[in-house]
Amino acid sequence: MIQPTLRSCRDLRVVALAGTNTASASSLAKKFGGATVYPDYKALLGVDEIDAVYIATPPHLQHRDG
């Protein structure tokens, strides 16, 4: 699970999460100090405060062209 790794980074602050499962995303957001939850990645990408995005989708579920 990535959560312990993210929490161990001193200069990292999780400010937002996106997910179609709102209950699950909200639960995880609480563990990161109340990050804002967005219904999908498109809404999340419009947030100016975000400097980087971590995609937690397992590789076998990611769409790849080619």
JOSULWO-V906789 format. One record per residue. N is the residue number from 1. PHI is phi as a letter, one per 30 degrees, with the letter a starting at -180 (999 if undefined). OMEGA is omega in degrees with one decimal (* if undefined). D_FIRST is the distance of its C-alpha to the first C-alpha in whole Angstrom. Layout:
n->{N	N}
phi->{PHI	PHI}
omega->{OMEGA	OMEGA}
d_first->{D_FIRST	D_FIRST}
This chain:
n->{1	2	3	4	5	6	7	8	9	10	11	12	13	14	15	16	17	18	19	20	21	22	23	24	25	26	27	28	29	30	31	32	33	34	35	36	37	38	39	40	41	42	43	44	45	46	47	48	49	50	51	52	53	54	55	56	57	58	59	60	61	62	63	64	65	66}
phi->{999	d	e	d	d	d	d	d	d	d	c	c	b	d	c	a	b	b	a	d	c	e	d	d	d	d	d	d	e	d	d	c	i	i	e	d	c	c	d	a	d	d	d	d	d	d	d	d	d	d	c	a	b	c	c	c	d	e	e	d	c	d	d	b	d	j}
omega->{-175.4	-174.8	179.6	179.2	179.0	-178.5	-178.8	179.5	-175.8	-175.6	-178.6	175.9	178.1	-176.6	-176.3	174.7	174.8	177.9	179.7	175.8	-174.2	-179.5	-179.9	179.6	179.4	178.0	178.9	179.5	177.8	-180.0	178.1	174.1	175.6	176.2	178.9	-179.9	177.5	-175.4	178.6	-175.7	-179.4	177.7	-179.2	-177.2	178.0	-177.6	-177.3	-175.4	-175.1	178.7	-177.9	179.7	174.4	179.9	-175.0	178.5	177.9	-176.9	-177.6	177.5	-178.9	177.5	178.3	175.5	174.5	*}
d_first->{0	4	6	7	8	10	11	13	15	18	19	17	17	15	19	18	15	17	16	19	18	19	18	14	14	17	15	12	15	16	13	14	18	19	18	20	19	21	22	21	20	24	24	22	23	26	25	27	25	22	22	19	16	13	13	10	12	11	14	16	17	18	22	23	27	29}
